[in-house]
Amino acid sequence: TESGLAAIDQSTDTCTNNFATLNPLDVNPSSAGDAFTEGNLKLVTNNNSNAAGTRSTIAVSSGKWYAEVKYTSATAWNGVAAMDVNFHTSSMGAGTISWYQGRTLYVDGTNTANWGSAVTAGDIVGIALDMDNNRVTISQGGQWWDTDAFDAAAPTTYQNLTSGYDTWGFMCRSGSAASTSEWNFGAPMFTGTDEADGDGFGSFEYAVPSGYFALCTKNLAEYG
């Protein structure tokens, strides 16, 4: 008999369809104190300048993919990273695209621009990874970045992925400060609505952009 469980506490994985999670085997071995909870969808990192963090359990080389991350602490640092790079360094380096505090864009470890204003704790950022065109962009509160503000209903302005890397995953990390991030790849731990992708998979807080899909094995077989 269930006790103390809400619907949000129950995984939507089945025998034939599994959603990505954060990968506890992809952490920096020198970083102590990282804590994975909520079915490996929540990561609390310690204060570690060597970039505590991890990537998603599913990586992609084609297709268009959507995920959401709640900045439970505004100091979180999230984005995407190539699978054949070591991003567990203070500067991350080549093969990484990320946003610190949901605002400061880092390309290959270099601070290049500011997108809007920093998120506050509890804000949800959407990440749209387009492997067909090798680019990535983000939304805040369901509105996508459009040149100088988060005011577009659909992705319009992208950051190109670094060339030379074929397979990318979603990435979660800290910098010199501890951070907490909660992820939704389609099997949610925080969504209050029920926005599915175009094939009916996933449950997201905000509408999935047209042509993008939840990161799950059925979609991977179709589009990955």
C-alpha positions in Angstrom: 0.0 0.0 0.0 1.3 3.4 -1.0 2.1 5.8 1.9 3.2 9.4 1.6 3.5 9.2 -2.2 2.1 11.8 -4.6 1.7 11.3 -8.3 4.9 13.3 -8.9 6.8 10.8 -6.8 6.1 8.0 -9.3 8.3 7.3 -12.3 6.6 7.2 -15.7 9.3 4.8 -17.0 8.0 1.5 -18.5 9.5 -1.7 -19.7 9.6 -0.3 -23.2 10.3 3.4 -22.6 12.9 4.9 -20.3 13.6 8.6 -19.8 17.1 10.0 -19.2 18.3 11.0 -15.8 21.5 12.6 -14.5 24.4 10.1 -14.5 26.0 9.4 -11.1 28.9 7.6 -12.8 29.9 10.7 -14.7 31.1 12.7 -11.7 34.4 14.2 -10.9 36.2 11.5 -8.8 38.0 14.2 -6.7 34.7 15.9 -5.8 33.3 14.7 -2.5 29.9 15.4 -1.2 27.8 15.4 -4.4 24.3 14.1 -3.6 21.9 12.5 -6.2 18.3 12.2 -5.1 14.8 12.0 -6.6 15.7 9.1 -9.0 18.9 10.9 -10.0 17.0 13.9 -11.2 18.2 16.2 -8.5 21.9 17.0 -7.9 23.3 18.9 -4.9 27.0 19.7 -5.5 29.5 20.8 -2.9 31.6 23.9 -3.1 34.2 22.7 -5.6 36.2 24.8 -8.0 37.0 21.6 -10.0 33.4 21.6 -11.3 31.4 19.0 -9.6 28.6 17.8 -11.9 27.5 15.3 -14.4 25.9 14.7 -17.8 22.6 13.0 -18.8 22.5 9.2 -19.1 21.4 9.5 -22.7 23.5 11.4 -25.3 22.5 12.2 -28.8 24.1 12.8 -32.2 21.0 13.7 -34.2 17.5 14.9 -33.6 16.0 17.8 -31.6 15.7 17.4 -27.8 14.1 19.4 -25.0 14.7 19.3 -21.3 13.9 21.6 -18.3 16.0 22.4 -15.3 14.9 24.1 -12.1 17.5 26.4 -10.7 16.8 25.4 -7.1 19.8 27.6 -6.2 20.6 30.5 -8.5 24.3 29.5 -8.5 23.7 26.4 -10.7 25.4 26.1 -14.0 23.6 24.1 -16.7 23.8 23.4 -20.5 25.2 20.8 -22.8 28.6 19.1 -23.2 30.1 16.7 -25.7 30.5 13.2 -24.4 34.2 12.8 -25.3 35.4 15.8 -23.2 36.4 16.2 -19.6 34.3 19.1 -18.4 35.3 18.5 -14.7 37.7 21.4 -14.7 37.5 24.9 -13.4 37.2 26.4 -16.9 35.3 23.4 -18.5 37.1 23.9 -21.9 36.2 22.9 -25.4 33.0 21.0 -26.2 30.8 22.8 -23.6 28.0 25.3 -23.9 26.5 26.5 -20.6 24.7 29.2 -18.7 25.7 30.2 -15.3 22.8 31.5 -13.2 20.6 31.0 -16.3 22.2 34.1 -17.8 26.0 34.2 -18.4 26.8 32.2 -21.6 30.0 30.2 -21.5 31.3 28.8 -24.8 34.1 26.3 -24.5 34.7 27.6 -21.0 34.9 31.3 -21.9 32.4 33.9 -20.8 31.1 35.4 -24.0 27.8 37.2 -23.3 24.9 37.8 -21.0 21.4 36.6 -21.9 18.8 38.6 -20.0 18.9 38.7 -16.3 20.0 36.1 -13.8 17.4 33.6 -12.6 16.2 33.4 -9.1 15.9 30.3 -7.0 13.0 28.2 -8.2 13.0 29.5 -11.9 12.7 26.9 -14.6 15.0 27.1 -17.7 14.2 25.1 -20.9 17.0 23.8 -23.0 16.5 23.1 -26.7 19.4 21.0 -28.2 19.2 20.8 -32.0 21.7 18.2 -33.2 20.5 18.3 -36.8 21.8 21.9 -37.0 24.4 21.7 -34.2 23.0 24.5 -32.0 21.4 25.1 -28.6 19.3 27.7 -27.0 17.3 28.3 -23.7 14.1 29.7 -22.4 13.1 31.2 -19.1 9.5 30.9 -17.8 8.5 29.4 -21.1 9.8 32.3 -23.2 12.7 31.8 -25.6 15.8 34.1 -26.0 15.4 36.4 -29.0 18.5 38.5 -29.6 18.2 40.7 -26.4 15.3 39.4 -24.3 13.4 36.2 -23.3 10.2 37.1 -25.3 9.8 34.6 -28.1 7.2 31.9 -28.2 9.5 29.5 -30.0 13.3 29.1 -30.3 14.7 31.8 -32.6 18.3 32.7 -31.5 20.8 29.9 -31.0 24.4 29.4 -29.9 26.3 27.1 -32.3 27.8 23.9 -30.9 31.6 23.6 -31.0 32.6 21.7 -34.2 34.4 18.5 -34.0 32.2 16.7 -31.5 29.5 14.3 -32.7 27.6 13.3 -29.5 26.3 15.6 -26.9 24.4 15.3 -23.6 22.7 17.7 -21.2 25.1 18.9 -18.5 24.8 20.0 -14.9 27.6 21.4 -12.8 28.8 23.9 -10.2 31.6 26.4 -10.3 33.3 27.7 -7.2 30.0 27.6 -5.3 27.7 24.8 -4.2 24.5 24.4 -6.3 21.3 22.5 -6.6 19.6 21.7 -9.9 16.4 19.6 -10.5 16.0 18.1 -14.0 13.0 17.1 -16.1 13.8 15.0 -19.2 10.2 14.0 -19.5 9.6 12.0 -16.4 9.2 15.0 -14.0 10.0 15.6 -10.4 8.6 19.2 -10.3 6.2 19.9 -13.1 2.9 21.3 -12.2 1.4 21.1 -15.7 1.4 18.3 -18.3 3.0 19.5 -21.5 4.0 16.5 -23.7 6.1 16.5 -26.9 4.6 16.1 -30.3 4.6 12.3 -30.0 2.8 12.4 -26.6 5.8 11.6 -24.5 6.9 13.5 -21.4 5.3 15.8 -18.9 6.9 19.3 -18.8 6.1 22.6 -17.1 6.1 24.5 -20.4 5.2 23.7 -24.0 7.7 21.7 -25.9 8.8 23.6 -29.0 7.6 22.1 -32.3 9.9 19.4 -33.6 11.6 18.8 -30.3 11.2 15.7 -28.2 11.7 14.4 -24.7 14.9 12.5 -24.1 13.6 8.9 -23.9 14.4 5.6 -25.5 11.3 5.5 -27.8 12.1 9.0 -29.1 15.8 8.0 -29.4 14.8 5.0 -31.6 12.8 7.3 -33.8 14.9 10.5 -34.0 18.3 9.8 -32.5 
